[in-house]
Amino acid sequence: MNTASPQLRWLWVSLVVVILDQVAKQVAESQLTLHQPVSLFPFFDWYLTYNTGAAFSFLANAGGWQRWLFTLIAIVISVVIVQWIRKLPAEDTLTAASLCLILGGAIGNLVDRVMLGHVIDYIQVWLGSYPFPAFNIADASISVGAALLILTSFIGIGKTSSE
């Protein structure tokens, strides 16, 4: 009897996110100079920076203890997400894929935080004359996964009509 969750097959999405994220971060570090923007478009720069905090540099200047707090949070969230995916019905594929995007992003940034003590960011988007905080593939994956998860919860995408 196979007791594995059919939704765990979506974990490949997380693996792809982690690999793309880590490769992109290595390329950014080897090709970019810290805090020196490389403008591609009026609204988009490559911009290497390091974030010791969380989203939007939350607690970035807290003295170092935040590294371990955010590491612990990422580990707990990752375990919760895997358990959530395991319990999803077989037909709830979009929720599983959304959670795997979030998981891949969390793990991608977790690797940086554990290995380096900071997260490598390298994408800078401008909203008019305002620079949006720099981010990376892991951050984008978390954002897209969260948006899809919210969307599925509101409109029931990915659910069968019998639910």
Secondary structure, 3 states (H helix, E strand, C coil): CCCCCHHHHHHHHHHHHHHHHHHHHHHHHHHCCCCCCEEEECCEEEEEEEECCCHHHCCCCCCCHHHHHHHHHHHHHHHHHHHHHHHCCCCCHHHHHHHHHHHHHHHHHHHHHHHHCCEEEEEEEEECCEECCCECHHHHHHHHHHHHHHHHHHHCCCCCCCC
